[in-house]
Amino acid sequence: MDIVWRLIFSLTIFSIILILHKWIGKYSNPLDRSNNPKKEITEVLLLWIIAVIVPIVRMFVITPCLTEFIDKRVFIELVYVPVILITYILIPLYIVMIRGKWTFADMGLTWKVKSRGVVIFAITLGLISGVIAYISNQAVIGSDPLSFGTLLLLLFNNDFVEEFLHRGIIQSKLERVFGQYKAIIFGGILFGLTHIAFDISMLLDTGVIFVFFAFLLQTMLGWLLGIIYMKTRSLWPGIVCHYLVNWLPSILVGLLG
């Protein structure tokens, strides 16, 4: 039954992606093509490797050490902040701002959005997804009640940094090489591979088919968030949507039980 549910869920997400792609908002003007595609691809792979390695180190090295001394998640997330700040924010900023001369707007750090319809869609989708996950007890990450401090830190440690790196930097670089549609496709695949890389040890215990569905769902989430970013050219709608999908079930459990 779990496989049937995952199949239905996958088809639903794919349908939502098609609706967003064809009928909600318009794609913004494409970014200028890079004069050095090889450099862009090299930097994309470097940043993607960082995005794979850091969570693995956190899960299998840092977290086990911290849990021996710290029993509250809020303090564990607080310890993660400087590690994430350096690897997910400062290193990419050095690459694109110091070496590439990008502006903050070039990586989506702007409140000016190109499509308000897509913003409304993103927020609504996040709310509906979070509520359904709470009711069905099928949350993407989990539905354990979390403290306000933990939820606040997760906004940075999880959703902001993932959208900044994967959409604002990696997808933007891919767009400068391959164009808009291929950038969304390749960026989503890299996003899916990033999550599978550190989840696979747990997923393999449930069978290869579940690994496939986990990869497919994460990749489609990457496509969905990639379209939201490309149509709005702002990271914030995707961050809000991403946060609600991940953590609204935990918020509702804390509020409603």
C-alpha positions in Angstrom: 0.0 0.0 0.0 2.9 2.3 0.7 4.2 1.9 -2.9 0.7 2.7 -4.2 0.6 5.9 -2.1 4.0 6.9 -3.3 3.0 6.3 -6.9 -0.1 8.4 -6.5 1.8 11.1 -4.7 4.4 11.2 -7.5 1.8 11.5 -10.2 0.1 14.3 -8.2 3.4 16.2 -7.9 4.1 15.8 -11.6 0.7 17.1 -12.5 1.2 20.2 -10.2 4.6 20.8 -12.0 2.9 20.7 -15.4 0.2 23.1 -14.2 2.8 25.5 -12.8 4.9 25.2 -16.0 2.1 25.8 -18.5 -0.6 27.9 -16.9 0.7 29.9 -13.9 2.8 33.0 -14.5 5.3 33.5 -17.2 9.0 32.6 -17.3 11.2 35.6 -16.9 13.7 36.6 -19.5 16.6 34.1 -19.7 19.9 34.9 -18.2 22.8 35.8 -20.6 24.8 32.9 -21.7 28.2 32.4 -20.1 31.4 33.1 -22.0 33.1 30.3 -20.1 30.7 27.3 -19.9 33.4 25.0 -18.7 34.1 27.2 -15.7 30.4 27.3 -14.8 30.1 23.5 -14.9 33.2 23.1 -12.9 31.9 25.4 -10.2 28.5 23.7 -10.2 30.1 20.4 -9.6 32.3 21.8 -6.9 29.3 23.3 -5.1 27.2 20.2 -5.6 30.0 18.0 -4.0 30.0 20.4 -1.0 26.2 20.0 -0.8 26.6 16.2 -0.7 29.5 16.0 1.7 28.3 18.5 4.4 25.1 16.6 5.2 26.9 13.3 5.3 29.5 14.7 7.7 26.7 16.2 9.8 24.6 13.0 10.0 27.4 10.5 10.6 30.1 12.5 12.3 28.9 15.7 13.9 25.5 14.8 15.1 26.5 11.5 16.9 29.2 13.5 18.7 26.9 16.4 19.7 24.1 14.1 20.9 26.5 12.7 23.5 26.7 16.1 25.2 23.6 18.0 24.0 20.1 16.6 24.3 18.1 19.6 22.9 17.8 19.9 19.1 17.8 23.7 19.2 21.3 23.8 20.5 22.5 21.2 18.0 21.0 23.3 15.2 22.8 26.3 16.7 26.1 24.5 16.5 25.5 23.8 12.8 25.0 27.5 11.9 28.7 28.5 11.5 29.4 25.2 9.5 26.5 25.9 7.2 27.3 29.6 6.9 30.8 28.8 5.7 30.0 25.9 3.3 26.7 26.9 1.9 26.9 30.7 2.0 30.4 32.1 2.2 32.1 29.8 -0.3 29.4 30.2 -2.9 29.4 34.0 -2.4 33.1 34.1 -2.9 32.8 32.1 -6.2 29.9 34.2 -7.7 30.5 37.7 -6.1 34.2 38.0 -5.9 35.2 35.9 -8.9 32.0 36.2 -10.9 31.0 39.8 -10.1 27.3 38.8 -9.5 25.0 41.0 -7.6 22.5 39.9 -4.8 19.7 40.1 -7.3 21.6 37.8 -9.7 21.2 35.0 -7.1 17.6 35.8 -6.2 18.2 37.7 -3.0 15.6 40.3 -3.8 12.0 41.1 -2.7 11.1 42.1 -6.2 9.2 39.3 -7.8 8.4 38.8 -11.5 5.1 37.0 -11.0 2.8 37.5 -8.0 0.6 34.6 -9.2 3.5 32.2 -8.8 4.1 33.7 -5.3 0.5 33.0 -4.3 0.8 29.5 -5.9 4.0 28.7 -3.9 2.6 29.8 -0.6 -0.8 28.0 -1.2 0.9 24.8 -2.3 3.2 24.9 0.8 0.2 25.3 3.1 -1.9 22.6 1.5 1.0 20.2 1.3 1.8 20.8 5.0 -1.8 20.4 6.1 -2.3 17.2 4.1 1.0 15.8 5.5 -0.2 16.5 9.0 -3.6 14.9 8.5 -2.3 11.8 6.7 0.8 11.5 8.9 3.0 11.4 5.7 5.3 14.3 6.4 8.3 14.7 4.0 10.8 15.0 6.9 8.8 14.2 10.1 6.1 15.5 12.3 7.7 15.6 15.7 6.8 18.8 17.7 9.7 21.2 17.7 10.5 24.3 19.7 10.1 27.8 18.3 13.9 28.2 18.4 14.5 25.0 16.5 11.9 25.9 13.8 13.5 29.3 13.4 17.0 27.9 13.0 15.7 25.3 10.5 14.5 28.1 8.4 18.1 29.1 7.9 19.9 25.7 8.3 17.6 23.8 6.0 15.3 25.8 3.7 17.2 29.1 3.1 20.6 27.5 2.5 19.2 24.8 0.1 17.3 27.3 -1.9 20.2 29.7 -2.0 22.7 27.1 -3.1 20.5 25.0 -5.4 18.3 27.6 -7.0 20.1 30.9 -6.6 23.6 29.6 -7.5 23.6 26.2 -9.1 20.4 26.6 -11.2 21.5 30.1 -12.2 24.9 28.8 -13.4 23.2 26.0 -15.3 20.9 28.4 -17.0 23.9 30.4 -18.2 25.2 27.3 -19.9 22.1 25.3 -21.0 19.2 27.7 -21.0 16.1 27.8 -18.8 14.4 24.4 -19.2 17.5 22.3 -19.1 18.7 24.2 -16.1 15.5 23.3 -14.2 15.8 19.6 -15.3 19.5 19.2 -14.4 19.2 21.3 -11.3 16.3 19.2 -10.0 18.3 16.0 -10.7 21.3 17.3 -8.7 18.9 18.3 -5.9 17.5 14.8 -5.9 21.0 13.2 -5.9 22.1 15.5 -3.0 19.3 14.1 -0.8 19.7 10.5 -1.8 23.4 10.6 -1.1 22.9 10.9 2.6 19.6 9.1 2.8 20.5 6.0 0.9 21.9 4.0 3.9 18.5 4.2 5.5 16.5 3.8 2.3 18.3 0.7 1.2 16.9 -1.1 4.2 13.4 -0.5 2.7 14.3 -1.7 -0.8 15.5 -0.4 -4.1 12.0 0.7 -5.2 11.8 3.1 -2.2 15.2 4.6 -3.1 13.9 5.2 -6.6 10.7 6.9 -5.3 12.6 9.0 -2.8 15.0 10.2 -5.6 12.0 10.8 -7.9 10.1 12.9 -5.3 13.2 14.9 -4.3 14.0 15.6 -8.0 10.4 16.7 -8.7 10.5 18.9 -5.7 13.7 20.4 -7.2 11.9 21.0 -10.5 8.9 22.6 -8.8 11.0 24.9 -6.7 13.2 25.6 -9.8 10.2 26.8 -11.8 9.0 28.9 -8.9 12.4 30.6 -8.8 12.8 31.0 -12.5 9.3 32.6 -12.8 9.7 34.9 -9.9 13.5 35.5 -9.9 13.3 35.7 -6.1 14.4 33.0 -3.6 11.8 34.0 -1.0 8.7 32.3 -2.5 10.5 29.0 -2.9 12.0 29.3 0.6 8.5 29.8 2.1 7.1 26.9 0.1 10.0 24.7 1.0 9.7 25.6 4.7 5.9 24.9 4.8 6.3 21.5 3.0 9.1 20.5 5.5 8.0 21.9 8.8 4.3 22.9 8.8 3.4 19.3 10.0 5.7 19.8 13.0 4.2 23.2 13.7 0.6 21.8 13.5 1.5 18.9 15.8 2.9 21.4 18.4 -0.2 23.6 18.1 -2.9 21.0 17.8 -1.4 17.7 18.9 
